[in-house]
Each structure stands twice: as C-alpha cells, then as structure tokens.
Amino acid sequence: MFKNWTNIFTTDCSVIKMLNGEYVYPIFKNGRSSLSNYAQQNELEVLKNEQLSTLEEITVFLRDPVKRFVSGVHTVIGFEDVINVPAFLKEVENFNFYNRHFIPQVYWLLHLLKYFKGKVKLLPVEELYNIIPNRDAPKINKLTAERKQQILSIEHENYIQADQRLMHRYLGKTVELKTIIEEFKYALSSS
C-alpha cells in the first residue's frame, strides 16, 4: 500500500506549546495552517524532534477520515496545479501517489513516536477552535460538489480504514502513544 511512506515525513516533527501550557501536534488537514499561524502570531514556542522526549503528554486533533481524505486530495490537486484530475486520482487510488495531506493520520502518530514516548490526548479537530480563533485555509479553489464526488468515486477504503478504527477506539481519550502504534502495526506494516 503505502510503500516508502517515510519519504513524506522528511521534515521536523514539531509540537506547539499553546498559551494554556498544552502541547499540540499539528497534522496536515487537521488545523495545521491555523495552528502554525496562531503560533507565529503569538510567538509560541515550537519544540522539534529530540526536544519532544521531555514531554509527558501531547494533544493531537483528529479529523473525520473521509472528510480529511477528500480535503487532502483536493488540496494536493490545487497545490500541484493538476491538469488531468482523473489520471491523478487513478494514481492516488493505486497508491502510486500519496502525501502528508491525505495519508492516514495513524502514520502521523508513528512519525511522532520517533521522538516522543509519552501519552497522547486524541480530540476531534472541531475542539481545536475552543483554544484558537484562527480559521486559516490553504490558498486554493474551494471544493466543489462535483470535485468532492470525483474524489469519493475512487477506491479510498485503505486511506480511511485505520483512522476510522483509531477514532472509534481512542477519540476523547488519553493513552500511551506506544499502545496505539502496537495496535495499528498491522496497518503500518502492510504498507
């Protein structure tokens, strides 16, 4: 499935220390732009890589997997100025193209595990707006109903299945990150 997925996580693993002292791990298509802009506007501390090892708990906002997949694929189409959308969607469907905007959120947690061994508090992304006022979105065309249907028409179950289980099992809970990764090894190793 997601062969060489680690190649898309070549940037730093960053966590933002919020004004309330909470640490938040921003994930693409889960309020990351809003969080990053808020952090910059408020001169918040951003911890990276090895600095994360001293933390005890990090909050992670999760998004509905289907909505995230659609939004993520649409974002890539906009960022990459994709001309032949049907051909691009076929590449996505066949796992010949994927990126951080729509790879399952559980992969983001595995990336976090490289540097952090504590607990994660998993919350719905809708709760992010209880702690920040920002509603920043990428500068691309709005998602149309036609484009949404086009994206949903491709086989996307493997992009959402693990995240649906992740949310069902752990949303609203605080749990050891290693526990989650152990449970989802099947999804991560088959990749």
Secondary structure as GFF3:
##gff-version 3
##sequence-region A 1 191
A	DSSP	three_ten_helix	5	8	.	.	.	ID=ss1
A	DSSP	beta_strand	14	17	.	.	.	ID=ss2
A	DSSP	beta_strand	23	25	.	.	.	ID=ss3
A	DSSP	alpha_helix	32	41	.	.	.	ID=ss4
A	DSSP	beta_strand	46	48	.	.	.	ID=ss5
A	DSSP	three_ten_helix	49	54	.	.	.	ID=ss6
A	DSSP	beta_strand	57	62	.	.	.	ID=ss7
A	DSSP	alpha_helix	65	79	.	.	.	ID=ss8
A	DSSP	alpha_helix	85	93	.	.	.	ID=ss9
A	DSSP	alpha_helix	105	113	.	.	.	ID=ss10
A	DSSP	beta_strand	119	124	.	.	.	ID=ss11
A	DSSP	three_ten_helix	125	130	.	.	.	ID=ss12
A	DSSP	alpha_helix	145	152	.	.	.	ID=ss13
A	DSSP	alpha_helix	157	170	.	.	.	ID=ss14
A	DSSP	beta_strand	174	176	.	.	.	ID=ss15
A	DSSP	alpha_helix	177	183	.	.	.	ID=ss16
A	DSSP	alpha_helix	185	189	.	.	.	ID=ss17
###
